[in-house]
């Protein structure tokens, strides 16, 4: 571990002087989604402890070294600028209760300080039933054993950081942390690109981890592993096609927090319009311009924009 990193001992999160911004704005991953923003109005996310700095810093270093393989965004810079606290020499990444998904970003206020962004990961202890293991317990336990399990936990956090970096980038440009289906889908695509940059054995191990996390809820709902199933069903080569976008739109619209959007985009026509508008946006998000050119030619040849 680098000498300038803080002690790896888990320290309870200091809640002194912290209040959540009201109205609460929270942007979260679709992975592990179980609730809606309405659920947070009376019970916003409450930090319980810092993530292990060894885990956080390993993933931050990896993001800095390899992000150019799958993204045009400087995701490391976005995370560092918005989540690093130089006064405490650590990233504001915490285990929290009252989570409606596996991870998400909200704005908090400390007395006498500027608003800060915090990345919350689901603790989950208060959600468990009948002795179920919970997300923090599972991830910390697997990480402590080292080996392939430790790498999979790092991969899990890597995908979270990629997703949230994209959302922070887009929502700050819009000067709001309010959820947006277009921003969410662009973030999911960034996440999928990072996922497909993993070798096949890492993807298999990650799938096993997500299936373990499925058991923190009703396993039949697959609230974690469904996202990887969607990625695999679309395929890397189809992420930026109209068909791929339609599949991602369907995935997002069935999650709890997008019920209003599901009513708005309720049929093939409205979903196709959304996919077309997204298509133009996401071409700029892809690292390989030659790939983007090929996708443009394919779509032009299909006549999808001719009506």
Buried (B, 14 or more C-beta within 10 A) or exposed (E): EEEEBBEEEEEEBEEEEBEBBEEBBBBBBBBBBBBBBEBBEEBBBBBBBBBBBBBBBBBBEBBBEBBEEBBBBBBBBBBBBBBBEEEEEBBBBBBBBBBBBBBBBBBBBBEEEEEBBBBBBBBBBEBBEEEBBBBBBBBBEBBEEEEBBBBBBBBBBBBBBBBBBBBBBBBBEEEEBEBBBBBBBBBBBBBBBBBBBBEEEBBEBBBEBBBBBBEBBEBEEBBBBBBBEBBBEBEBEBBBBBEBBBBBBEBBBEBBBBEEBBEEBEEEEEBBEBBBEBBEBBBEBBBEEEBBEEBBEEBEEEEBEEE
